[in-house]
Amino acid sequence: MKWQAVVDRFEGEIAVLQCFDPDHNSQKRYYTVEMPRVLLPQELKEGDYLTANWQIDPEATKSARERVTSILERLANRNQK
């Protein structure tokens, strides 16, 4: 899913972004998102546009689920003793 954001302002170390789906210009809805500046390009300024593409990371998802399952199993076994 591709989206764009314009930097509205900075509040200390937080960037306030107005995000929208660029493929739906006729129904443009803006969503306000606050993001730590450290996660964004260092040279970013108010009024700059950002483009991002969200993708699911299947490997990271699988790994996290396996870790959680393992922890839950250990907790369940500990409680049965």
N, C-alpha and C positions, 0 to 999 in steps of 0.2 A: 504494500500500500504506500503510495507516494503522497507526500504532503509538503506544504510550504509554510513558512512562518516569516513574519516580519518582526524585527526587534522593536518593541514599543518603547522600552526604557530599561534602565538598570537600577536596581535597588540594592546597593552594596554589592555583594558577591552573587546576587541573583539577577538573571536576565528574565524579563517579562516578555514573553512571545505571544503574538497573535497568530494562531495557526489556522490553516484552512486547507481544504482539498482542492488543488489547482484544476482538477478535471471536472469540477462542477461549478463553473463560474456563474451560471445563471441562478444557482441556489447557494451562493457563497455564504457559509456560516463560519464565524470566527470563534475559536476556542482559546481562552487565555491559559497559557502554560507557564509556570515558573520553573526555571532550570538553573542549576549552579553554573556560573560562568566558567568554572574549571572544565566543564564538559563540552564547551563550545570553542570555536576558533579564537585564538588570543586577540586577533586584530578586529574582531567583531565590534561594530558601532551601532548606535541607534539608527533605525531606518534601513539597516541591511536586511536582505532577504536570505533565508536559508532554505535548502531543499533537503528532504530526508526520505529515505525509503525503508519502511519497516518490513522486516522479514522474520519469519519464525526460524529459530535455530533448533532443528530437530535433535542434533547431538547433545546440545546443552540441556534441552528439555528432558531427554531420555536419562541423562546422567543425574540430573536433579531428582527426577522421580525415583530412580534406583536408590539414591542416597536416603531419601525420605522413607521409602519402603523399608530399607535396612534398619534405620533408626526406630521406626515404629515396631518392627519385629523384635528388636532387642528390648524395647520397653515392654512389650507384651510378654515376652519370655521372662523378664525380670519380675514382673508383677505376678507371674504364676508360681514363683518359688516360695 
